[in-house]
Amino acid sequence: MPRDLPLQMLTTYPQGAGFPFFTWAQLFFTTADQEIVGWFKGSGDVGKPSIYSQQDISKMMKPLPYVTLSKVHDCLDKIYKFLTKNDPAFRCGLVWKGKNHLEIFAKVRDLSFKTSLLGTRIMPIFVRSRQTM
């Protein structure tokens, strides 16, 4: 595989509902170069996908500042480390829904490929400075 091949993310979004709000943060967290968006009208009728770079997305929407996204990323990382500290085999997914809304999903061990909503937490997303920790 060539080294200069761009990392691309793929998503779908309803046509006419504006631009997907999560794409800029998704590019930031994954360090992807491009987002491919497939626009759909109803069920199963996805139009020709469009390719957007991070610069294109930044022009279309007001992105969160890097400092804010870094704080959110650090906070999610701390929560993940806390949840997996006592049980390294514990599998979970953290879904940040914006502002102070976080959903935590856990993989059920008894059932393969099943997940359950471990909890929905409304909490302030802020990280204290490193000097106070």
Contact map, one row per residue, 1 for C-alpha under 8 A:
1110100000000000000000000000000000000000000000000000000000000000000000000000000000000000000000000000000000000000000000000000000000000
1111100000000000000000000000000000000000000000000000000000000000000000000000000000000000000000000000000000000000000000000000000000000
1111100000000000000000000000000000000000000000000000000000000000000000000000000000000000000000000000000000000000000000000000000000000
0111110000000000000000000000000000000000000000000000000000000000000000000000000000000000000000000000000000000000000000000000000000000
1111111000000000000000000000000000000000000000000000000000000000000000000000000000000000000000000000000000000000000000000000000000000
0001111100000000000000000000000111000000000000000000000000000000000000000000000000000000000000000000000000000000000000000000000000000
0000111110000000000000000000001111000000000000000000000000000000000000000000000000000000000000000000000000000000000000000000000000000
0000011111000000000000000000000111110000000000000000000000000000000000000000000000000000000000000000000000000000000000000000000000000
0000001111100000000000000010000101110000000000000000000000000000000000000000000000000000000000000000000000000000000000000000000000000
0000000111110000000000000000000000111100000000000000000000000000000000000000000000000000000000000000000000000000000000000000000000000
0000000011111000000000000000000000111100000000000000000000000000000000000000000000000000000000000000000000000000000000000000000000000
0000000001111100000000000000000000001111000001000000000000000000000000000000000000000000000000000000000000000000000000000000000000000
0000000000111110101100000000000000001111000000000000000000000000000000000000000000000000000000000000000000000000000000000000000000000
0000000000011111100000000000000000000011110000000000000000000000000000000000000000000000000000000000000000000000000000000000000000000
0000000000001111110000000000000000000011100000000000000000000000000000000000000000000000000000000000000000000000000000000000000000000
0000000000000111110000000000000000000000000000000000000000000000000000000000000000000000000000000000000000000000000000000000000000000
0000000000001111111000000000000000000000000000000000000000000000000000000000000000000000000000000000000000000000000000000000000000000
0000000000000011111100000000000000000000000000000000000000000000000000000000000000000000000000000000000000000000000000000000000000000
0000000000001000111110000000000000000000000000000000000000010000000000000000000000000000000000000000000000000000000000000000000000000
0000000000001000011111100000000000000000000000000000000000000000000000000000000000000000000000000000000000000000000000000000000000000
0000000000000000001111110000000000000000000000000000000000000000000000000000000000000000000000000000000000000000000000000000000000000
0000000000000000000111111100000000000000000000000000000000000000000000000000000000000000000000000000000000000000000000000000000000000
0000000000000000000111111110000000100000000000000000000010000000000000000000000000000000000000000000000000000000000000000000000000000
0000000000000000000011111111000000000000000000000000010011000010000000000000000000000000000000000000000000000000000000000000000000000
0000000000000000000001111111100000000000000000000000000000000011000010000000000000000000000000000000000000000000000000000000000000000
0000000000000000000001111111110000000000000000000000000000000000000000000000000000000000000000000000000000000000000000000000000000000
0000000010000000000000111111111111100000000000000000010000000000000000000000000000000000000000000000000000000000000000000000000000000
0000000000000000000000011111111100000000000000000000000000000000000010000000000000000000000000000000000000000000000000000000000000000
0000000000000000000000001111111000000000000000000000000000000000000000001000000000000000000000000000000000000000000000000000000000000
0000000000000000000000000111111100000000000000000000000000000000000000000000000000000000000000000000000000000000000000000000000000000
0000001000000000000000000011111110000000000000000000000000000000000000000000000000000000000000000000000000000000000000000000000000000
0000011110000000000000000011011111100000000000000000000000000000000000000000000000000000000000000000000000000000000000000000000000000
0000011100000000000000000010001111100000000000000000110000000000000000000000000000000000000000000000000000000000000000000000000000000
0000011110000000000000000010000111110000000000000011110000000000000000000000000000000000000000000000000000000000000000000000000000000
0000000111100000000000100010000111111000000000000011110000000000000000000000000000000000000000000000000000000000000000000000000000000
0000000111100000000000000000000001111100000000001111000000000000000000000000000000000000000000000000000000000000000000000000000000000
0000000001111000000000000000000000111110000000001111000000000000000000000000000000000000000000000000000000000000000000000000000000000
0000000001111000000000000000000000011111000001111100000000000000000000000000000000000000000000000000000000000000000000000000000000000
0000000000011110000000000000000000001111100001111000000000000000000000000000000000000000000000000000000000000000000000000000000000000
0000000000011110000000000000000000000111111111100000000000000000000000000000000000000000000000000000000000000000000000000000000000000
0000000000000110000000000000000000000011111011000000000000000000000000000000000000000000000000000000000000000000000000000000000000000
0000000000000100000000000000000000000001111111000000000000000000000000000000000000000000000000000000000000000000000000000000000000000
0000000000000000000000000000000000000001111110000000000000000000000000000000000000000000000000000000000000000000000000000000000000000
0000000000000000000000000000000000000001011111000000000000000000000000000000000000000000000000000000000000000000000000000000000000000
0000000000000000000000000000000000000001111111100000000000000000000000000000000000000000000000000000000000000000000000000000000000000
0000000000010000000000000000000000000111110111111000000000000000000000000000000000000000000000000000000000000000000000000000000000000
0000000000000000000000000000000000000111000011111000000000000000000000000000000000000000000000000000000000000000000000000000000000000
0000000000000000000000000000000000000110000001111100000000000000000000000000000000000000000000000000000000000000000000000000000000000
0000000000000000000000000000000000011110000001111110000000000000000000000000000000000000000000000000000000000000000000000000000000000
0000000000000000000000000000000000011100000000011111000000000000000000000000000000000000000000000000000000000000000000000000000000000
0000000000000000000000000000000001111000000000001111100000000000000000000000000000000000000000000000000000000000000000000000000000000
0000000000000000000000000000000001111000000000000111111110000000000000000000000000000000000000000000000000000000000000000000000000000
0000000000000000000000000000000011100000000000000011111110000000000000000000000000000000000000000000000000000000000000000000000000000
0000000000000000000000010010000011100000000000000001111111000000000000000000000000000000000000000000000000000000000000000000000000000
0000000000000000000000000000000000000000000000000001111111100000000000000000000000000000000000000000000000000000000000000000000000000
0000000000000000000000000000000000000000000000000001111111110000000000000000000000000000000000000000000000000000000000000000000000000
0000000000000000000000110000000000000000000000000001111111111000000000000000000000000000000000000000000000000000000000000000000000000
0000000000000000000000010000000000000000000000000000011111111110000000000000000000000000000000000000000000000000000000000000000000000
0000000000000000000000000000000000000000000000000000001111111100000000000000000000000000000000000000000000000000000000000000000000000
0000000000000000001000000000000000000000000000000000000111111100000000000000000000000000000000000000000000000000000000000000000000000
0000000000000000000000000000000000000000000000000000000011111110000000000000000000000000000000000000000000000000000000000000000000000
0000000000000000000000000000000000000000000000000000000001111111000000000000000000000000000000000000000000000000000000000000000000000
0000000000000000000000011000000000000000000000000000000001001111100000000000000000000000000000000000000000000000000000000000000000000
0000000000000000000000001000000000000000000000000000000000000111110110000000000000000000000000000000000000000000000000000000000000000
0000000000000000000000000000000000000000000000000000000000000011111110000000000000000000000000000000000000000000000000000000000000000
0000000000000000000000000000000000000000000000000000000000000001111111000000000000000000000000000000000000000000000000000000000000000
0000000000000000000000000000000000000000000000000000000000000000111111100000000000000000000000000000000000000000000000000000000000000
0000000000000000000000000000000000000000000000000000000000000001111111110000000000000000000000000000000000000000000000000000000000000
0000000000000000000000001001000000000000000000000000000000000001111111111000000000000000000000000000000000000000000000000000000000000
0000000000000000000000000000000000000000000000000000000000000000011111111100000000000000000000000000000000000000000000000000000000000
0000000000000000000000000000000000000000000000000000000000000000001111111110000000000000000000000000000000000000000000000000011000000
0000000000000000000000000000000000000000000000000000000000000000000111111111000000000000000000000000000000000000000000000000111000000
0000000000000000000000000000100000000000000000000000000000000000000011111111100000000000000000000000000000000000000000000000000000000
0000000000000000000000000000000000000000000000000000000000000000000001111111110000000000000000000000000000000000000000000000001000000
0000000000000000000000000000000000000000000000000000000000000000000000111111111000000000000000000000000000000000000000000000111000000
0000000000000000000000000000000000000000000000000000000000000000000000011111111100000000000001000000000000000000000000000000000000000
0000000000000000000000000000000000000000000000000000000000000000000000001111111110000000000000000000000000000000000000000000000000000
0000000000000000000000000000000000000000000000000000000000000000000000000111111111000000000000000000000000000000000000000000000000000
0000000000000000000000000000000000000000000000000000000000000000000000000011111111100000000000000000000000000000000000000000000000000
0000000000000000000000000000000000000000000000000000000000000000000000000001111111110000000101000000000000000000000000000000000000000
0000000000000000000000000000000000000000000000000000000000000000000000000000111111111000000000000000000000000000000000000000000000000
0000000000000000000000000000000000000000000000000000000000000000000000000000011111111000000000000000000000000000000000000000000000000
0000000000000000000000000000000000000000000000000000000000000000000000000000001111111110010000000000000000000000000000000000000000000
0000000000000000000000000000000000000000000000000000000000000000000000000000000111111111111000000000000000000000000000000000000000000
0000000000000000000000000000000000000000000000000000000000000000000000000000000011111111000000000000000000000000000000000000000000000
0000000000000000000000000000000000000000000000000000000000000000000000000000000000111111000000000000000000000000000000000000000000000
0000000000000000000000000000000000000000000000000000000000000000000000000000000000111111110000000000000000000000000000000000000000000
0000000000000000000000000000000000000000000000000000000000000000000000000000000000011111110000000000000000000000000000000000000000000
0000000000000000000000000000000000000000000000000000000000000000000000000000000000010011111000000000000000000000000000000000000000000
0000000000000000000000000000000000000000000000000000000000000000000000000000000000110011111100000000000001100000000000000000000000000
0000000000000000000000000000000000000000000000000000000000000000000000000000000000010000111110000000000001100000000000000000000000000
0000000000000000000000000000000000000000000000000000000000000000000000000000000100000000011111000000000111100000000000000000000000000
0000000000000000000000000000000000000000000000000000000000000000000000000000000000000000001111100000000111000000000000000000000000000
0000000000000000000000000000000000000000000000000000000000000000000000000001000100000000000111110000011110000000000000000000000000000
0000000000000000000000000000000000000000000000000000000000000000000000000000000000000000000011111000011110000000000000000000000000000
0000000000000000000000000000000000000000000000000000000000000000000000000000000000000000000001111100111000000000000000000000000000000
0000000000000000000000000000000000000000000000000000000000000000000000000000000000000000000000111111111000000000000000000000000000000
0000000000000000000000000000000000000000000000000000000000000000000000000000000000000000000000011111110000000000000000000000000000000
0000000000000000000000000000000000000000000000000000000000000000000000000000000000000000000000001111100000000000000000000001100000000
0000000000000000000000000000000000000000000000000000000000000000000000000000000000000000000000001111110000000000000000000111100000000
0000000000000000000000000000000000000000000000000000000000000000000000000000000000000000000000011111111000000000000000011110000000000
0000000000000000000000000000000000000000000000000000000000000000000000000000000000000000000001111101111100000000000000011110000000000
0000000000000000000000000000000000000000000000000000000000000000000000000000000000000000000001111000111110000000000011111000000000000
0000000000000000000000000000000000000000000000000000000000000000000000000000000000000000000111100000011111000000000011111000000000000
0000000000000000000000000000000000000000000000000000000000000000000000000000000000000000000111100000001111100000001111100000000000000
0000000000000000000000000000000000000000000000000000000000000000000000000000000000000000011110000000000111110000001111000000000000000
0000000000000000000000000000000000000000000000000000000000000000000000000000000000000000011100000000000011111000111100000000000000000
0000000000000000000000000000000000000000000000000000000000000000000000000000000000000000000000000000000001111111111100000000000000000
0000000000000000000000000000000000000000000000000000000000000000000000000000000000000000000000000000000000111111000000000000000000000
0000000000000000000000000000000000000000000000000000000000000000000000000000000000000000000000000000000000011111000000000000000000000
0000000000000000000000000000000000000000000000000000000000000000000000000000000000000000000000000000000000011111110000000000000000000
0000000000000000000000000000000000000000000000000000000000000000000000000000000000000000000000000000000000011111110000000000000000000
0000000000000000000000000000000000000000000000000000000000000000000000000000000000000000000000000000000000110011111000000000000000000
0000000000000000000000000000000000000000000000000000000000000000000000000000000000000000000000000000000000110011111100000000000000000
0000000000000000000000000000000000000000000000000000000000000000000000000000000000000000000000000000000011110000111110000000000000000
0000000000000000000000000000000000000000000000000000000000000000000000000000000000000000000000000000000011110000011111000000000000000
0000000000000000000000000000000000000000000000000000000000000000000000000000000000000000000000000000001111000000001111110000000000000
0000000000000000000000000000000000000000000000000000000000000000000000000000000000000000000000000000001111000000000111110000000000000
0000000000000000000000000000000000000000000000000000000000000000000000000000000000000000000000000000001110000000000011111000000000000
0000000000000000000000000000000000000000000000000000000000000000000000000000000000000000000000000000111100000000000011111100000000000
0000000000000000000000000000000000000000000000000000000000000000000000000000000000000000000000000000111100000000000000111110000000000
0000000000000000000000000000000000000000000000000000000000000000000000000000000000000000000000000001110000000000000000011111000000000
0000000000000000000000000000000000000000000000000000000000000000000000000000000000000000000000000001110000000000000000001111100000000
0000000000000000000000000000000000000000000000000000000000000000000000000000000000000000000000000011000000000000000000000111110000000
0000000000000000000000000000000000000000000000000000000000000000000000010010000000000000000000000011000000000000000000000011111000000
0000000000000000000000000000000000000000000000000000000000000000000000110010000000000000000000000000000000000000000000000001111100000
0000000000000000000000000000000000000000000000000000000000000000000000110110000000000000000000000000000000000000000000000000111110000
0000000000000000000000000000000000000000000000000000000000000000000000000000000000000000000000000000000000000000000000000000011111011
0000000000000000000000000000000000000000000000000000000000000000000000000000000000000000000000000000000000000000000000000000001111111
0000000000000000000000000000000000000000000000000000000000000000000000000000000000000000000000000000000000000000000000000000000111111
0000000000000000000000000000000000000000000000000000000000000000000000000000000000000000000000000000000000000000000000000000000011111
0000000000000000000000000000000000000000000000000000000000000000000000000000000000000000000000000000000000000000000000000000000111111
0000000000000000000000000000000000000000000000000000000000000000000000000000000000000000000000000000000000000000000000000000000111111
